[in-house]
């Protein structure tokens, strides 16, 4: 039962805890939530449940990453027999989806910080921890994957302490409990196991117990008017828009009249038609909810993230949710290529594209859509190129045809000087690639901050690099390190413009007429560079069909056919061997793009093309640029 602290006049709900799980990519957040759900009896023993059950979207499952923050609730019975509900928010690990993390942190009273027992704290760990410490939330450290053969538990714990010191944590915050776990096997212990061995306990009991002891129960003032904060949005096919809220004060009931306080300060009376609470993975109807509960309500079609639901008699707004500024932008517009509309049922008009971008804005707090000087194109700004590429990929699957420009950085003018975003990059590479990676980052105007050699044959480097330099960096980096290097970056701040960057040393092979690509023409062209198309592919003037091995662009005729004669050839055509083309994915195509190129995206193809298709106009523009 709630215990009242007379000094403050506040009470606590001891039967409830709200916690967010934060960590770097692939350190096992979603797997840990899985294990917690299983062990709290959320599923039947014979129930067919997917692995990483929280990653419900198609893209999430394919890429194996979390994109949207989601909440679930587990029931835990204490040894004393008390039933406690633990609301868990599973957050993404990529800084590109940092808006999701910030939103998740506004709903909870504490954080479980996961760190890999071998990799240790990485940039994203720093990013999410900085947010948690700024919000003054208590932290539980979970060292996950202790059974890895290369785990180094003691060093990782020391590194984490250093990170807390770096981020100016208070004494209370540094005094955090440590749990050693293996989320995949659903085991946790407070005793440090030997490196590479499993925790001595065979369930997650120690973790649940630590959560109850460390994370404070939700506080509220008895008799205070209702305050609920909208932190996320969802949609239901039957009920329309659902607002996910955290109740801070008071009670909210189904069918109740509440005051809806918009972000601009206007107040409107609305009725809560449905009220749901989460149990495991299902939303179940509920009659009422009290302070600390995380609920979903229906009945307000226009509601937005960051707004407040309050008492109609005494409306008190809660502070809006703030997220970091966008750093990367790209232009998204309708498809303007000659092959537009070839896909049956595709959405090609400007109105449809604009509606879809507006819909995305509703639930995605870290995106912005700005108009451009063209009526059929818009500038979309986001945190990183991954977030924007995922938006384009989602739209492509929904049947939209788009033209997408090269990702650019969002600049700011500070004291009359242009500043650009810079990122903190952490690179782990085998020693032999040290020189190659250093050169790669020097070309991109990077600055090395520190370098540590663990003596294991691997080197870790910290760099500060302009965000522009990291567009397209990953592919080149993986090529240079033969796929062994690990790189992670996170937004650091703004710095003066670093000057021109030339990151791609090669030019493009551009088709100079429309038609079908032929094997004969391709056989003659493949010495000039690598091709992206296969024989029989339809091409048009201005379409990029390959990469030139030299620095400048070259216009080529890829549709040339062999002249037939009535002479018999001693060497048959079957001897001509074509090198298989390089098939570029959407992300690779965006990385490959130059300033004067863009990507045509349709439901069944991704093509790179020049912004100006006409060969003569392009040549004219190039001559003009050279004269300047």
N, C-alpha and C positions, 0 to 999 in steps of 0.2 A: 504493500500500500504506500501511497505517496507520504513522504515525511516532510513536514513543514519546518523550515529553518526560520525561527521567529525573527532573527536579526534582519534578514533580508526580506522576509515575507514571501519567499518563493518556495515552491514545492518541486519534487522530482518524481518522475514516473519510473519506478524501479523495474517495471516489467517490460521495458523497451530500450533498445540501443540502436543508434544509427551510425553506420561506419562505411567509409569508402575504401576500396582496395586500389592503391596506386602503385605503379612501378614502371620500369622501362619496358620496351617492347620485348615480348617473348620471355619474360621472367616468370610467367606462370600465373597471372592474375585469374584468368577465366578458368583455368584448371583447378585452382584452389576453391573458387566459388562452387564448381562442380562437386568437389569432394565434400564441402560443407553442406550442400544440399542433400547429398546421398546420406551423410552420417546423421543428419537431423531428422531423417525419416520422411523427407519430402516426396520420395518416389516409392512405389511398391517394389518389392524385391524382383518381381518378374517384368517390371515395366521397361519398355523399349525406349531408352533415352539416348540421344546423340551424345558423342563426346563434345566437350566445350559447348554445353547446351545453351549458354547465354548468347553465343554468336549466332543469331538467328537469320541475319540477312544473307542472300546468295553470295554477295561479294565478300562478306566477312568469312564465310565458310571456305570460299575459294582461296583467298589470300592468306587465311589463317590469322587475321588480325581483327581486333575489335575496332569498330568505327564509331558506334554510338554508345553513350553511357546508358546502362540499363539497371533497373533495381529489382531485387528479389527479397524475399523474407524467409528466414529460417526459424523454426521453433526449437528452443533449447531448454531442456529441463535441468535445473541445477541439482547438485547432490542433495540439497535441502528440500527438493521437491517443488521449487518455484518454476513456473513456466515463463520464459522470457522470449520475446520476439526480437530477433536481430535483423534489422533492415540492412541489406548489403548493396552498395552501388558498385557495379563493375565498370571501370573506366578504361578508355583507350590508353595505349602507351605512347603513341606517336605524338610528337609536339604539334604536328599539323592539325590534330584534333584537340588542341589544348583547350578550346572553348568548352568542350564536353567535360574536361576534367574540372575546370573552374566552376561549371554549373553543378557538377556532382558534389564538389566541396561545400557549396552553399546549402546542401540538404543535410549535412551530417555533423556529428559532434566529435568525431575522432577519425583517425586514419590508420589503416594497416599498410605499412610500407614494405613491399616485397623487394628483396635483392637477391640476385643469383649468386650462389656460393662460389662460382668460379669467376664470373665476369666482374662482380663487384658493382659499386654505384657508377652509373653511366650518365650522360648528359640529361636524358629524360628524367632520371631519378632526381637529379638536381632541380630540374624544372618543376616537377610535381611537389617535391619536398619544400621548395621555396614558397609555393602557393599555400601549402598546408601550414607552414610556420607563420606566414603572414596572417593567416586566418586564426592564429592562436589555437590550433587544434592539437590535442595530445596525439603522440605517434607510438605505434607498436611496430617494432622491427621484426620482420620474418625473414630469416635466411632460408631461401628455398633451394631445392635441387642439391641438398647436402650429399646425396649419394653419387654425384658426378665423380668420375675417376680423377678429374683435374680440380676438384674443389679445394679451396684454401680459406677455410672458415674464419680462422683467427685474423688473417690479413684483411678480409672483407669487412669484418666487424670494426677493425681499426680505421679502415678507409671511410666507413659510414660515420663514425664519430668525427673524423676530420671534416667530412662534408657538413655535418651539423654545425661545427665550429665556424666553417667558412661562411655559412649562411646566417651567422649571428643568432643562433638559437638561445633561448633563455635557459637558466639552470634547470628549471622544471622540465623543459622540453628535452634537454640532453639526458635526463635521467629516465630513459625509456626502457621498457622490458624487451627482452630478446627471446624469440621463439625459433627453434630450428625445425625445419619441416621438409617433407618431400610430398608436394601436393599431388603428384601423379598417383602415389600409393596411399594418399590420405593419412599420413602419419605426421605427428608433431611432438616435440618434447622441449622442456625448458633446459635439459642437460645438453651440453655441447657434445655431439657425437664426434668420433674420429673422422678425419677427411676421407670422403668416399664411402662412408658407411651410413646405413639408415638410422633414423632416430630410434631410441630404445622403446618408445611407446607405440602401440599399433593403432591409435586413432587420433582424432584432432582435439580431443578433450582439453589438453593444455592451452590450445589456441582459444577455444571458446571461453575457458575460464579467465584467460588473460584479457580478452575483450571485455568481459563483464567487470573485471577489476579496474581496468585502465580507462575505458571509454566512459565518460560521465553520462548518467541518465538524462534525458531531456528535462530542462528546467522550465518552469512556467510560473506565472503569478495567478493564484486562485482568484476567480471572479473577474479576470481581465477580459476586455472585449476580444472578439475573434480577430486573428491575424493569420492568414495563410499565404505562402509565397509560391507563385507559379515558377517551377524550375525546369520543366520540360513539357513537350507537347507530343501527343500521339493521335492517331486517327482510328476510328472504328467504323466498319462499313454500315453499322446500324445506328450508331449514336452520333456520328460526325466527329468533331474535334474533341479530344480529351485533354484536359489540363492536369498535369501531374504536379501536385503541390506538397509542400511540407507545412504542416500546421504548427505555428509558433505559440499562439495563445488561444485560449477559449476552445469551444466545441463547434463542430460543423455537422449539420444533419442533412439527410436526404430530404428534398422538397423545401429546404429553407430559403428564405429571401436573404441575399447577401449584397453588400456594396462591392462593386468591382471598380478598383482604382487603377486607371490606365497609367501608362508611363508619362503621359503629358499632364497628369494631375486631375483629369476629369473623373467624376464619380458617377456610376450608373447602377441602378438596382437590377439584379438578375436573380433567377431562381436556379438552384442546384437540382437538376432533374434526376441525375443518377450519381451514386457515390460508390467507389470500389476501393478495396484494399488488396494488396498483393499477398498471396500465399504461395510459396515456392514459385512456380512460373505462371500461375493463373491469377487473373483478377477476379475477386469474388465480391458480389454486392454486399454493402454494409449499410447500416442505419445511421451510424454516427462515428465521428473520429475526434480524438482529443489531441492535446499538445504533443508534438514529437512524431505523430503518425505521418507516414508518407502515403498519400491517397491519389486516386484519379477521379476527376469529376467531369460530368457531361452537362451540356445545356447552355454553354456560352460559345457560340461559333467563332467569334472574332478575337478571342482572348490570345495574348502574346506572352512570351517568356519574360520574366522579371516583374510582372504585374502582381497586384495584391488583392486578395479577397478579404473583406473586413466586415465588421459589424455595421449594419445600416444606421444605427443610432449614433455610433461613435467611430467613424472610419479613420483608421490610422495606417498610413502607407508604410511599407517596409522599404529599405534602400534597394535600388535596382541592382541587377547583376552586372558587374563590369568584366569585360574580357579584353585580352591584349589586342593591340591594333593589328590589322592585316599587313603582311610583308610582301606577298607575291600577288600579281594580278595577271589575268589574261583576257583577251577579247573573245567573247563567244557570240557568234551571229548565225544567221541562217546559211544554209549551203548555197554557194554562188558558183559552183563549178558546172561545166557542161553536162556532167552526168547526174544532175540533180533529179530526184523523183523517180529513179529507176526501180527503187525498192517499193514493192506493193504495200500500200497502207502506211507509208512513212509520214512523219509529221514534218512538214517543210516550211510552214509559214511563220512569219515573224511574230504574229500574235500568239501562236502556240508556244514558241520558244520563250517569249516574255512571260507568259502565264506560268510556265514550268519553273522559271528562275524565281518568280515571285513566291511560288509555293515552297521552294527550297528555303527562302529567307525566313519563313514562318518558324521552322523548327531548328534552323542552324544559326546559332548566335554569332559564330565567328566569320560569316560571309557578308559581303556587301555587293550590291549591284548598282553600277553608276551608268548613266546614259553616255553614249559617244556622239560624235558628230554625224553618224549614220543612223537612220531609223531602224535598220535591221540588225544592229550589232550593239552589244552592251559590254561594259568592262566589269568583270567579276573579280573581286579581291578576296583572298583567303590567307590563311596562316602559312601554307606551304604548298609546293607543287603537287604533293600526293593528295591533299584534300581536294584540289581543283581537278586533278586527273580522275579521282573517284567520282566526282560530280558528273564529269563528261561521260565516263563509262556508264554510270547509272542512266543518264539521259539516252545514251546510244541503245541500251537494252530496252528502254521504253519506246524505241522506235523513232527517235528524233534524228534529223539530218542537220549537221552543224559545220560551221567553219570555225576553227579554234586557232587563235594567234599564239605566237611564241610567249611562254611565261616571262613576264617582266617584273622588276622590283618596284615597290611603292616607295617613292622618295618623299622626303620632307624638307622644307626649307627652315633651317634653324639659324637665327642671327644673320640672315641674308645669304647663307651658304647652303648649297644643296647637300643633304645627308642621305645616306642609303642604309638599309638594314644590314647588320652583320650577324653572323652565326658563330656559336662556339662549336667546334667540330672535334670529336674524339675519334682517333683512328688506332686500331690494333692491327699491326701487320707483322709477318715474319721478318726477321732482320734483313734477309737478302733483298727485300723490296724497299728498304728504307730510302735509298737514293731516288728511286723512280717516283715514289709517292711524294717525297719532298719537292722534287722538280714539278710534279703535277700541280701541287698546291702553290708553289711560287709563281707559276704562270698565272694562276687565278688570284694573285695579289693576297695570298694568305700570310699570316704572321704566326710563327711558332711561339707558343707560350711556355710549354715545358715538355720534357720527354723523359720517360722512365723505362728502364730496361730491367725486367724481372729476373733476367738470367736464365729464362726458359727458352730462349731463341725467339721470343716475341718482344716487340717494342710498342709502347703506348705513347702517342703524341697528342698534345692539345693544341689546337690552332684557333685563331680568330680569322674568319674568312668572310668577305662580302657575300651576301645571299646570292648575288648575280653569279658569282663564281661557282656556286654549288648547283646551279641549274645544269643538269646533264652530267654532273660529276660522277654519280654512282656507277654508270655503265663503264666509263673510262677507268675508274678506280678498280672495279672488279676485273677488268681486262688486264690491267697492269700487275695486279697481285695474283693472277691466275685463279681468281675466285676465292682466295683464302682470307683476304682482308675484311675487317669489320669496321664500318664507319657509322657514326651517329652524330646528328647535329641538332642544336636547339637555339632558338632566337636569343640573342645577347643584348642587342640595343641598336643605336644608330651611330654611324661614324661618317666623317666627310667623304664625299664621292671619291672613289679610288682611281678614276680615270678609265680609259678604254680597256676592255678585256677581249682577247681573242682566244676563245677556248677551243674552237674546232679548227684544226689545221687543214681540213680538206674542203673541196667544193662539191657542188651537186652536178649530177648528169640530168639534164632537163630535156624532155621530149619536145621536138620542134613541130610536130603535127599530130593530128588525131588519127586513130586507127587501132589495129591490133598488133601487139608486140610479136615479133617473129623470132624463131630460134636462130635463123640465119644472121639477122642483125645483131642479136644478143651475143652470138659466138664471136663476132668481130669486136663487140664493145667490152667484153668481160676483161680484156687486158687493161682497159683504162681505169678500172675501179671495180667496186662490188655492186651488184644489181639488187633491186628490191622487188622486181616483178618477175612473173614466170611467163613462158610463151603463151600466147592466146589472150593475155590480159588486155582489156580495153584501156587505152591511154588517150590523153588529150594534150594540146599545146600548153606548155607551162607546168606540166606535172613532173615532179621529181621522180625519176625512175631508178636512180642509183647514186652512189657516192663516188665522186671523182677522186683519184689518188693525188691530184695536184690541188693547189689552193683555190684556183678560180673555177667558176661554173663553166660547163660546156653544153652547148645545145647539140643533141644527137638525134638521128633518125632511127628509132627503134622498130619502125614498122617496115623497114626495107625488105623486099623479097628477092630471092635469087632469080636472075634472068634465065629462062629456060632455053636450051638449044637442043638440036636433034642429035648432038654428039653424045656418045656414051662416055660417062666419066669412069675412070678406073678406080678412083677413091669414092666410095659411096658415102652418102650423107650420114650413115649410121656411125661413122668414125668421129663425127663431131661431138665432143663431150661438153655439155654445159655444166658450169658450176651451179649447184642449187642456190636459189636467191635467198637473201637475208629477209626473213619475214619480221617486220617491226611491229611490236605491240603498241598500244596507244601511248603508254608512258615513254617508250623508246622514241616514238615519232616526235613527241613533244620535246624531248631532249635534243633530238637531232636537228630540229628546226633552227634556221638562222633568222635574222631580223626581217629579211625580205620574203620569208616563207611562212606558210601556215599549214594547218592540218585539216583535211576534209574528213569528217567522221560521219559514216552512215551505219545503219544496223548491220550491214554485212561486209563493210570494208573500211580500212583506215588508209588514206592516201596523203602523201605530202605534196604540196603544190606551191608555186610561186604566188605571191599576192597579186602581182601583175602578170597575167597569163601571156599577153602578146609579146612575142620575141623582140620586135622592133622597139616597142615602148620601153622594154627593160634595158635594151642596149642604150637607148637615148638617155634614160635616167642614170645609168652607170657612167656614161660619158660626162653628164652634167655634174655628178658627184666628184669625178676626178678633177674637173676644171676648178671646182671651188677650193 
